Amino acid sequence: MRFTVLGANISAATIAMQEARKMHAQAHEKLNFTMRYIETAEAEQKIDVADAIRKLREAERSRDEAKAVMDRFLTELGYGY
């Protein structure tokens, strides 16, 4: 079946396809509006890398001091190396 619209011959399938595309676009607009992502997570804490490295180095110094004391005691007890 063919229709004449504004002097042009258009098939029923073409009209149906145009209507389907129009309906799809409208549905897509509604979906985009209702399905938007909302950020609800808390912001991540920023880390001061220089401060973290300083704390690590302090912890390493404390560990080394404790190991030196332990090694001294082990040596005094005869377990030295």
For each residue, the residues with C-beta under 8 A, 3 or more apart:
1: 11 12
2: 9 10 11 12
3: 9 10 11 12 15
4: 7 8 9 10
5: 8 10
6:
7: 4
8: 4 5
9: 2 3 4
10: 2 3 4 5 14 15
11: 1 2 3 14 15
12: 1 2 3 15 16
13: 16 17
14: 10 11 17 18
15: 3 10 11 12 18 19
16: 12 13 19 20
17: 13 14 20 21
18: 14 15 21 22
19: 15 16 22 23
20: 16 17 23 24
21: 17 18 24 25
22: 18 19 25 26
23: 19 20 26 27
24: 20 21 27 28
25: 21 22 28 29
26: 22 23 29 30
27: 23 24 30 31
28: 24 25 31 32
29: 25 26 32 33
30: 26 27 33 34
31: 27 28 34 35
32: 28 29 35 36
33: 29 30 36
34: 30 31
35: 31 32
36: 32 33
37:
38:
39:
40:
41:
42:
43:
44:
45:
46:
47: 52
48: 51 52
49: 52 53
50: 53 54
51: 48 54 55
52: 47 48 49 55 56
53: 49 50 56 57
54: 50 51 57 58
55: 51 52 58 59
56: 52 53 59 60
57: 53 54 60 61
58: 54 55 61 62
59: 55 56 62 63
60: 56 57 63 64
61: 57 58 64 65
62: 58 59 65 66
63: 59 60 66 67
64: 60 61 67 68
65: 61 62 68 69
66: 62 63 69 70
67: 63 64 70 71
68: 64 65 71 72
69: 65 66 72 73
70: 66 67 73 74
71: 67 68 74 75 80
72: 68 69 75 76
73: 69 70 76 77
74: 70 71 77 79 80
75: 71 72 78 79 80
76: 72 73 80
77: 73 74
78: 75
79: 74 75
80: 71 74 75 76
81:
